[in-house]
Amino acid sequence: MRVELLGVGFDNVNMSEAVQRGVELLQSEGAHYVVTPNPEIVETCRENPAAMEAVNAADLVIADGIGVVYGSRIRKMPLKERVPGIEFGTEMLAQCEKLGKTVYLLGCKPGVAEKAAENMKKTYPALQIVGTADGYFKDDAAAAAKVRESGADLLFVCLGAPKQEIFMYKYGEATGAHLMMGLGGSLDVFAGNVKRAPKIYQDLNLEWFYRLMKNPSRIGRMMKLPLFLIHVMGEKK
């Protein structure tokens, strides 16, 4: 049963449970995908029916944003914890190395996926990365076909929301991958182009504040958090 916030249903799982479910999907027949909504993405879904449909059709929806967890508490349907997409992705890479599953990296600017692959191989020497591509493609079907040609089991889709969610919803079967994960800017982190907040900020659920300090131009996006909470309180029964 999912916890619904403003029309988006979240699976009530902790990190360990999310990874367990991810492994199950990875080893299952057919195409499956994971989405990682934060308050900004939920607000996007409220305004974009196609995004809402794609997010809610996912096989696993995890709360990548402390604001989502706060919102669930306001609704008195508390989610167990925040499950950061970057950490979930890291755990799934480790599982792929262990299980001998292959990986394809799709998204971000030219060269980012390749650098991310290099760094991933340093951490997981036995990991099989069978393809990379940037996110500046114009033909979605052709991009999906390239993934299929690679034979990848796991696909990182890092195109930003809601493009990545809609891509997985529409072209999941065409990629041939058993599991796809929409992970936004995670490839930039794996590539070393973007640094995560220091652990103290992570532990205090203040990564958003650290990113805002580093990049004040994000203030417009950050305003989606209070807007999200206002909408949740308005929805409260």
MOVENVEN-V638185 format. One record per backbone hydrogen bond with DSSP energy under -0.5 kcal/mol. CO is the residue of the C=O (numbers start at 1). NH is the residue of the N-H. If there is no record, write none. Layout:
co=CO nh=NH
co=CO nh=NH
//
This chain:
co=1 nh=12
co=2 nh=4
co=3 nh=10
co=5 nh=8
co=7 nh=9
co=8 nh=5
co=8 nh=10
co=10 nh=3
co=11 nh=13
co=14 nh=18
co=15 nh=19
co=16 nh=20
co=17 nh=21
co=18 nh=22
co=19 nh=23
co=20 nh=24
co=21 nh=25
co=22 nh=26
co=23 nh=27
co=25 nh=28
co=32 nh=180
co=33 nh=59
co=33 nh=60
co=34 nh=182
co=35 nh=62
co=37 nh=64
co=38 nh=42
co=39 nh=43
co=40 nh=44
co=41 nh=45
co=42 nh=46
co=43 nh=47
co=44 nh=47
co=44 nh=48
co=48 nh=52
co=49 nh=53
co=50 nh=54
co=51 nh=55
co=52 nh=56
co=53 nh=57
co=55 nh=58
co=60 nh=35
co=60 nh=62
co=61 nh=11
co=62 nh=64
co=63 nh=65
co=63 nh=83
co=65 nh=68
co=65 nh=69
co=66 nh=70
co=67 nh=71
co=68 nh=72
co=69 nh=73
co=70 nh=74
co=71 nh=75
co=72 nh=77
co=73 nh=76
co=84 nh=88
co=85 nh=89
co=86 nh=90
co=87 nh=91
co=88 nh=92
co=89 nh=93
co=90 nh=94
co=91 nh=95
co=92 nh=96
co=93 nh=97
co=94 nh=98
co=95 nh=99
co=96 nh=100
co=96 nh=101
co=101 nh=128
co=102 nh=153
co=102 nh=154
co=103 nh=130
co=103 nh=131
co=104 nh=106
co=104 nh=156
co=105 nh=133
co=106 nh=158
co=108 nh=135
co=109 nh=112
co=109 nh=113
co=111 nh=115
co=112 nh=116
co=113 nh=117
co=114 nh=118
co=115 nh=119
co=116 nh=120
co=117 nh=121
co=118 nh=122
co=119 nh=123
co=120 nh=124
co=124 nh=127
co=127 nh=129
co=128 nh=103
co=128 nh=130
co=131 nh=105
co=133 nh=107
co=138 nh=140
co=139 nh=143
co=140 nh=144
co=141 nh=145
co=142 nh=146
co=143 nh=147
co=144 nh=148
co=145 nh=149
co=146 nh=150
co=147 nh=151
co=147 nh=152
co=148 nh=151
co=153 nh=178
co=153 nh=179
co=154 nh=104
co=155 nh=157
co=155 nh=181
co=156 nh=106
co=156 nh=158
co=157 nh=159
co=157 nh=183
co=157 nh=184
co=158 nh=108
co=160 nh=164
co=162 nh=166
co=163 nh=167
co=164 nh=168
co=165 nh=169
co=166 nh=170
co=167 nh=171
co=168 nh=172
co=171 nh=175
co=172 nh=175
co=172 nh=176
co=173 nh=176
co=178 nh=32
co=179 nh=155
co=180 nh=34
co=181 nh=157
co=181 nh=183
co=183 nh=186
co=184 nh=187
co=185 nh=188
co=185 nh=189
co=186 nh=190
co=187 nh=191
co=188 nh=192
co=188 nh=193
co=188 nh=194
co=189 nh=192
co=198 nh=201
co=198 nh=202
co=199 nh=203
co=200 nh=204
co=201 nh=206
co=202 nh=205
co=206 nh=210
co=207 nh=211
co=208 nh=212
co=209 nh=213
co=210 nh=214
co=211 nh=215
co=215 nh=218
co=216 nh=219
co=217 nh=220
co=218 nh=221
co=218 nh=222
co=219 nh=223
co=221 nh=224
co=222 nh=225
co=222 nh=226
co=223 nh=227
co=224 nh=228
co=225 nh=229
co=226 nh=230
co=227 nh=231
co=228 nh=232
co=229 nh=233
co=230 nh=234
co=231 nh=235
co=232 nh=236
//
